[in-house]
Amino acid sequence: MSETSEPLVSAPVSPGRAKFLRFLVRDAGVLLALVLITLFFSVSAPYFATPGNALKIFVQIAINTVLAAGMTFVILTGGIDLSVGSVLALCTVVGATVMIDESLSPAVAITLALLACMATGAACGFLNGWISTRWKIPSFIVTLGMLNMAAGAARVVSDNSTITGLPQSFVDFGNLIIGGFLPSIFLVAVLVIAAGWFVLRFTVFGRMIFAVGTNDEAVRLSGHNPDFYKVAAFTISGLTAGIAAMVYLLRLNIGSPIAGVGYELNAIAAVIIGGTSLSGGKGSIIGTLVGACILQVLSTGLQLLGVGDNFKPIVIGLVIVLAVILDAYRERLLRRIR
């Protein structure tokens, strides 16, 4: 008689090792990619590894980081927001119009402008979420409509002209460099990311955002209304678009009805590259910050290497496609680890 052999069984992964592997696959990979890209351009691109260029990257990354922070909430719920660029444009002209009111003191004008930008953005985001959930319309279609409406409203409010003459104290704050290396507008972006991280990591609301993206029917059966969280996510996205509009005004000192063209694509790209799944329920707002850094480092490095503006979108587009492909493999590997 031949001896029967037992089937081979893979050794279980210890909880500690599984947790470490999940960290490497889900979180550390995108940060490693940023480090490698930065090292590559530091060696190959002239003037890349200089304080002046680092300062330039921090300045240029601020607007997209704020927009992407709000976009993370929407994508975590399984939605998409194509309107944030046009909403930003509308908010810039609203904010600039308030700030140039000569009947207001600079401090009051700046405060009211911030509130007006945030309220306008939040209102647009709320409409996106409410219409999408009320009539079960894909968010892609609803926000595409809002993109056009907000762009038209920006032209109406500004009379199709650029608004200048912002308070000097506001302009001075936008030009402020803290500690000789940290632009004030990047500090605003970091504060927005920190607030979003706290909400998603430590609040019940944040956990429900993840749960809705994972299985909204399970959320419904547990006694919660998933539509509430979806509307809230879109409202947050609009709110951050309003904050991004103030960052835009700080950086460029003008309110423009054509501001924000293409910004929504950059925000979505930062979220995807940062590891948030387009299917919802999985991701990290810290990863979004790293994704925004990768986009800007790529853009700046390619420019310093002499790559023309016609070819830069091709390279960045390939990076986005690669990030989506890697996301599929990452989810398979995470399931194997579990």
C-alpha positions in Angstrom: 0.0 0.0 0.0 1.2 3.5 -0.8 1.3 6.0 2.0 -1.3 8.7 1.6 0.1 12.2 1.5 -1.6 15.1 3.2 -2.5 18.2 1.2 -0.1 21.1 1.4 -1.5 23.9 3.6 0.2 27.3 3.6 1.3 28.5 7.0 -0.9 31.2 8.4 0.5 34.7 8.6 0.9 36.0 12.1 -1.3 39.0 13.0 1.7 41.2 13.5 3.3 40.3 10.2 -0.1 40.6 8.4 -0.5 44.1 9.8 3.0 45.1 8.7 2.4 43.6 5.2 -0.9 45.5 4.9 1.0 48.7 5.8 3.6 48.1 3.1 1.1 47.2 0.4 -1.6 49.8 1.2 0.3 52.8 2.6 4.0 52.7 2.3 4.1 51.9 -1.5 2.9 55.3 -2.6 5.3 57.0 -0.2 8.2 54.9 -1.5 7.2 55.9 -5.1 7.4 59.6 -4.1 10.9 59.1 -2.6 12.2 57.2 -5.7 10.8 59.8 -8.1 12.3 62.6 -6.0 15.7 60.9 -6.0 15.6 60.3 -9.7 14.9 64.0 -10.5 17.4 65.1 -7.9 20.1 63.3 -9.8 19.0 63.8 -13.4 17.2 67.2 -13.5 19.3 70.4 -13.0 18.3 72.7 -10.2 15.6 70.2 -8.9 17.3 69.6 -5.5 17.5 73.2 -4.6 15.6 75.1 -1.8 14.1 77.5 -4.4 12.6 74.6 -6.4 11.3 72.9 -3.2 9.6 76.2 -2.3 8.1 76.4 -5.8 6.7 72.8 -5.4 5.1 73.6 -2.0 3.4 76.7 -3.5 2.1 74.9 -6.6 0.8 71.9 -4.7 -1.4 73.8 -2.3 -4.6 74.3 -4.4 -4.7 70.7 -5.7 -4.1 69.3 -2.2 -7.1 71.1 -0.8 -9.3 70.1 -3.7 -8.1 66.5 -3.5 -8.8 66.4 0.3 -12.5 66.9 -0.3 -12.5 64.6 -3.4 -11.2 61.8 -1.2 -14.5 61.8 0.8 -16.5 61.5 -2.4 -14.5 58.7 -3.9 -14.5 56.8 -0.6 -18.3 56.7 -0.9 -18.0 55.4 -4.5 -18.9 58.7 -6.1 -17.0 61.2 -8.3 -17.1 65.0 -8.4 -16.3 66.6 -11.7 -17.5 70.1 -10.7 -14.8 71.2 -8.2 -12.8 73.1 -10.8 -15.8 75.3 -11.9 -17.0 75.6 -8.3 -13.5 76.9 -7.4 -13.8 79.5 -10.2 -17.2 80.6 -9.0 -16.0 80.9 -5.4 -12.9 83.0 -6.5 -15.1 85.6 -8.1 -17.6 85.6 -5.2 -14.7 86.0 -2.7 -12.9 88.6 -4.7 -16.2 90.6 -5.2 -16.7 90.7 -1.4 -13.1 91.7 -0.7 -13.0 94.7 -3.0 -16.1 96.2 -1.3 -14.8 99.6 -0.1 -17.4 99.9 2.5 -15.9 97.0 4.5 -12.6 97.1 6.5 -10.0 94.7 5.2 -10.4 92.3 8.2 -14.2 92.1 7.8 -14.0 91.8 4.0 -11.5 88.9 4.2 -13.6 87.1 6.8 -16.8 87.6 4.9 -15.1 86.5 1.7 -13.9 83.3 3.3 -17.4 82.5 4.6 -18.9 83.4 1.2 -16.5 81.0 -0.6 -17.1 78.2 1.8 -20.9 78.7 1.8 -21.0 78.9 -2.0 -18.9 75.8 -2.4 -20.8 73.8 0.2 -24.1 74.8 -1.4 -22.9 73.5 -4.8 -21.6 70.3 -3.2 -24.9 69.8 -1.4 -26.9 70.1 -4.6 -24.6 67.6 -6.3 -25.2 65.0 -3.5 -28.9 65.7 -3.0 -29.8 65.4 -6.7 -27.6 62.3 -7.1 -29.2 60.5 -4.1 -32.7 61.8 -4.4 -33.2 60.7 -8.0 -30.5 57.9 -8.1 -28.6 59.6 -10.8 -24.9 58.7 -11.3 -22.7 61.4 -9.7 -20.7 61.6 -12.9 -23.7 63.0 -14.7 -24.9 65.3 -11.9 -21.5 66.9 -11.3 -20.9 67.2 -15.0 -24.0 69.4 -15.1 -22.8 71.4 -12.1 -19.5 71.9 -13.8 -21.2 73.8 -16.6 -23.6 75.7 -14.3 -20.9 76.9 -11.9 -18.7 77.9 -14.9 -21.6 80.0 -16.3 -22.4 81.5 -12.9 -18.8 82.5 -12.5 -19.0 84.5 -15.8 -22.3 86.1 -14.8 -21.1 87.2 -11.3 -17.8 88.6 -12.6 -19.4 90.0 -15.8 -16.9 87.8 -17.6 -13.9 89.8 -16.3 -11.0 89.3 -13.9 -11.4 90.9 -10.5 -8.3 92.6 -9.0 -7.5 95.0 -6.1 -7.6 92.6 -3.2 -6.7 94.0 0.3 -2.9 94.3 0.7 -2.9 92.5 4.0 -4.5 89.5 2.3 -1.9 89.6 -0.5 0.9 89.9 2.1 -0.3 86.8 3.9 -0.4 84.9 0.6 3.3 85.8 0.0 4.4 84.9 3.5 7.1 82.2 3.9 7.1 80.7 7.3 10.5 79.6 8.7 12.1 80.5 5.4 10.8 77.3 3.6 7.1 76.8 4.3 4.6 78.9 2.2 1.6 80.1 4.1 -0.8 78.6 1.5 0.8 75.2 1.8 0.3 75.4 5.5 -3.4 75.9 4.8 -3.4 72.8 2.7 -1.7 70.8 5.4 -4.3 72.0 8.0 -7.1 70.8 5.6 -5.5 67.4 5.2 -5.0 67.2 9.0 -8.7 68.0 9.6 -9.8 65.4 7.0 -7.4 62.8 8.5 -8.9 63.3 12.0 -12.5 63.0 10.7 -11.8 59.9 8.8 -9.6 58.2 11.4 -11.2 59.1 14.7 -14.9 59.9 14.2 -18.0 57.7 13.7 -18.8 59.9 10.6 -15.5 58.9 9.1 -16.0 55.2 9.7 -19.4 55.5 8.1 -17.9 57.1 5.0 -15.7 54.0 4.6 -18.7 51.8 5.3 -20.9 53.4 2.7 -18.2 52.9 0.0 -17.8 49.3 1.0 -21.4 48.3 1.2 -24.1 50.9 1.5 -26.9 48.2 1.8 -25.2 46.9 4.9 -25.1 50.5 6.3 -28.9 50.8 5.5 -29.6 47.5 7.3 -27.7 48.6 10.3 -30.1 51.5 10.8 -28.1 54.3 9.1 -29.1 56.3 6.0 -26.3 56.0 3.4 -27.7 58.8 1.4 -27.0 61.2 4.3 -23.3 60.3 4.2 -23.1 60.6 0.4 -24.7 64.0 0.5 -22.3 65.0 3.3 -19.3 63.8 1.3 -20.3 66.0 -1.7 -20.9 68.9 0.6 -17.4 68.5 2.1 -16.0 68.4 -1.5 -17.7 71.7 -2.3 -16.6 73.2 1.0 -13.0 72.4 0.3 -13.4 73.8 -3.2 -14.4 77.1 -1.5 -11.3 76.9 0.7 -9.2 76.1 -2.4 -10.6 79.2 -4.0 -9.3 81.3 -1.1 -5.9 79.6 -1.6 -6.1 80.5 -5.3 -6.8 84.1 -4.4 -3.9 84.1 -1.9 -1.6 82.8 -4.6 -2.6 84.8 -7.7 -4.4 87.8 -6.1 -7.2 87.7 -8.7 -10.7 86.3 -9.0 -11.1 84.8 -12.4 -14.2 83.1 -14.1 -11.8 80.8 -16.0 -9.9 79.7 -12.9 -9.9 76.0 -12.1 -10.0 74.6 -15.7 -8.9 71.0 -15.5 -8.4 71.2 -11.7 -11.0 68.5 -11.1 -8.9 66.0 -13.1 -5.8 66.8 -11.1 -7.7 66.3 -7.9 -9.1 63.0 -9.0 -5.6 61.9 -10.1 -4.1 62.8 -6.8 -6.7 60.7 -4.9 -6.2 57.7 -7.2 -2.4 57.8 -7.2 -2.6 58.2 -3.4 -4.2 54.7 -3.2 -7.9 55.4 -2.8 -10.0 52.9 -4.7 -12.4 54.2 -7.3 -14.9 51.5 -6.2 -15.0 53.2 -2.7 -14.4 52.0 0.8 -10.6 51.9 0.7 -8.1 54.7 0.9 -6.3 57.3 2.9 -6.3 61.1 2.9 -2.6 61.0 3.8 -2.1 59.0 0.6 -4.0 61.7 -1.2 -1.4 64.3 0.0 1.4 62.0 -1.2 -0.4 61.5 -4.5 -0.6 65.3 -5.0 3.1 65.6 -4.2 3.9 62.9 -6.8 1.9 64.8 -9.5 3.7 68.0 -8.8 7.1 66.5 -8.5 6.6 64.7 -11.8 5.4 67.9 -13.5 8.3 70.0 -12.1 10.9 67.4 -12.8 9.8 66.8 -16.4 9.8 70.5 -17.0 13.4 70.8 -15.7 14.4 67.9 -17.9 13.2 69.9 -20.9 10.1 67.7 -21.6 7.7 69.9 -23.5 4.2 70.8 -22.3 2.7 68.5 -25.0 4.4 65.4 -23.6 4.0 66.0 -19.9 0.3 65.1 -19.9 1.1 61.9 -21.6 3.6 60.9 -18.9 1.2 61.9 -16.1 -1.7 60.1 -17.8 0.4 56.9 -17.9 1.1 57.3 -14.2 -2.6 57.5 -13.5 -3.4 54.4 -15.5 -0.5 52.6 -13.8 -1.9 53.6 -10.4 -5.3 52.2 -11.3 -3.8 48.9 -12.5 -1.7 48.6 -9.3 -4.8 49.3 -7.3 -6.4 46.1 -8.7 -3.3 44.0 -7.8 -3.0 45.7 -4.4 -6.5 44.6 -3.5 -5.8 41.0 -4.6 -2.7 40.9 -2.5 -4.5 42.4 0.5 -7.1 39.7 0.3 -4.4 37.0 0.3 -2.8 38.6 3.3 -6.1 38.6 5.2 
